[in-house]
Amino acid sequence: MRREIAAVVFFLKRLVKRGDKLETDKVELFVERLAVALQEKFKGHWHPENPSKGQAYRCIRVNMFHRQDPELLRACRESGVQYSDLRLPLELTLWVDPGEVCCRYAEHSPCFSVARFSNNDEEDKCIAKKVTQALERVTSDYHSGSSSDEESVTHQCF
């Protein structure tokens, strides 16, 4: 679950940074709080033996009917960020499943894979380890004062 949550966090962090509305420290605090919120929400709803079970519960969704996802809103409240400052797409759906994170930007657009983990491939194991380490840093109480670069997670493995 940690690697999939980390993939979501890194993906959303890139989207928020593109909006160029928030200072780096606010972005870091937001993604830190989001990682914790997602871990708490997914606990008991994670089924590696049946990845599609609970998929709707683990979905992060923003659209014209649900303009604010509850976990994103919680992370905003806990980090002092205005939801509107995230500048997310008007329609965004993220499915967080064991082994894969997928995204769709609009209701009728094709979905694409944000991250895929197989556990059998050495490269996936390396990436998963780096992503897990990054998530542990994000969710730990210790802050070194240096910011992490989400791009370095995959590049260090190759």
C-alpha positions in Angstrom: 0.0 0.0 0.0 2.9 2.4 0.8 4.3 2.4 -2.7 0.9 3.0 -4.3 0.1 5.9 -1.9 3.6 7.3 -2.6 2.8 7.2 -6.3 -0.4 9.1 -5.8 1.3 11.6 -3.6 4.2 12.2 -6.1 1.7 12.5 -9.0 -0.5 15.0 -7.2 2.5 16.9 -6.0 3.6 17.4 -9.6 0.1 18.6 -10.5 0.0 21.1 -7.6 3.5 22.4 -8.4 2.4 23.0 -12.0 -0.3 25.3 -10.6 2.5 27.4 -9.3 0.3 28.9 -6.6 1.8 27.4 -3.4 5.1 27.8 -1.8 7.3 24.7 -1.7 7.0 24.2 2.1 3.1 24.4 1.8 3.2 21.8 -1.0 5.4 19.5 1.1 3.2 19.8 4.2 0.1 19.1 2.0 1.5 15.9 0.5 2.7 14.8 3.9 -0.8 15.2 5.3 -2.3 13.6 2.2 -0.1 10.5 2.6 -1.2 10.0 6.2 -4.9 10.6 5.3 -4.7 8.0 2.5 -3.0 5.4 4.7 -5.7 5.8 7.4 -8.5 5.6 4.8 -7.2 2.5 3.0 -6.4 0.5 6.1 -8.8 -2.4 6.1 -9.7 -1.7 2.5 -6.6 -3.1 0.8 -6.9 -6.5 -0.8 -3.7 -7.6 -2.7 -5.3 -10.9 -3.5 -8.2 -9.2 -5.2 -7.0 -5.7 -6.3 -10.4 -4.5 -7.7 -12.2 -5.2 -4.4 -12.8 -1.8 -2.7 -11.7 0.1 -5.7 -14.5 2.7 -5.5 -13.6 3.3 -1.8 -10.0 4.0 -2.7 -10.9 6.3 -5.6 -9.9 10.0 -5.4 -12.4 11.9 -7.5 -13.0 15.5 -8.4 -15.7 16.4 -10.9 -18.7 18.8 -11.4 -20.7 16.8 -8.8 -17.9 16.3 -6.3 -15.7 19.4 -6.5 -13.7 18.5 -3.4 -12.4 15.0 -2.6 -12.7 14.4 1.1 -9.1 13.2 1.6 -7.7 16.1 -0.4 -9.8 18.5 1.6 -8.6 16.9 4.9 -5.0 17.3 3.8 -5.7 21.0 2.9 -7.3 21.7 6.3 -4.4 20.0 8.2 -1.7 21.8 6.2 -3.3 25.3 6.0 -3.7 25.2 2.2 -6.7 26.6 0.4 -8.3 23.8 -1.7 -8.6 26.2 -4.7 -4.8 26.8 -4.5 -4.2 23.2 -5.5 -5.4 24.2 -9.0 -6.3 20.6 -9.9 -8.0 19.8 -13.1 -11.8 20.2 -13.0 -12.2 16.5 -13.5 -9.7 14.0 -12.1 -10.1 10.4 -11.0 -7.3 8.4 -9.4 -7.8 4.7 -8.8 -5.4 3.4 -6.1 -5.2 -0.4 -6.3 -2.7 -2.9 -5.1 0.0 -3.0 -7.7 -1.3 0.0 -9.8 -2.4 3.6 -9.7 -4.4 4.8 -12.7 -5.7 8.3 -13.6 -8.3 9.8 -15.9 -8.6 13.6 -16.4 -12.2 13.7 -17.8 -15.2 11.4 -17.7 -14.8 10.3 -21.3 -11.0 10.5 -21.6 -8.9 7.4 -21.6 -7.3 6.3 -18.4 -3.5 5.9 -18.0 -1.2 4.3 -15.6 0.5 6.5 -13.1 2.5 3.6 -11.6 2.5 -0.1 -11.9 4.3 -2.6 -9.6 4.6 -6.3 -10.2 6.8 -7.5 -7.3 8.4 -10.0 -9.7 10.6 -7.7 -11.7 13.8 -6.4 -10.2 13.3 -2.9 -11.6 9.8 -2.7 -9.9 11.4 -3.9 -6.6 14.0 -1.1 -6.8 11.4 1.5 -7.7 9.1 0.2 -5.0 11.9 0.4 -2.4 12.7 4.0 -3.3 9.1 5.0 -3.3 8.5 3.3 0.0 11.6 5.1 1.5 10.3 8.4 0.2 6.9 7.8 1.7 8.5 6.9 5.0 10.5 10.2 4.9 7.3 12.1 4.1 5.2 10.5 6.9 7.9 10.5 9.6 8.0 13.1 12.3 11.5 13.9 11.5 12.1 16.8 9.0 15.6 17.4 7.8 14.8 20.7 6.2 15.7 19.5 2.7 13.0 19.0 0.1 12.8 15.7 -1.9 12.6 15.7 -5.6 9.9 13.3 -6.8 11.8 12.7 -10.1 14.7 11.2 -8.3 12.7 8.2 -7.1 12.8 6.4 -10.4 16.1 7.7 -11.8 18.1 6.3 -8.9 17.2 2.8 -9.9 18.3 2.8 -13.5 
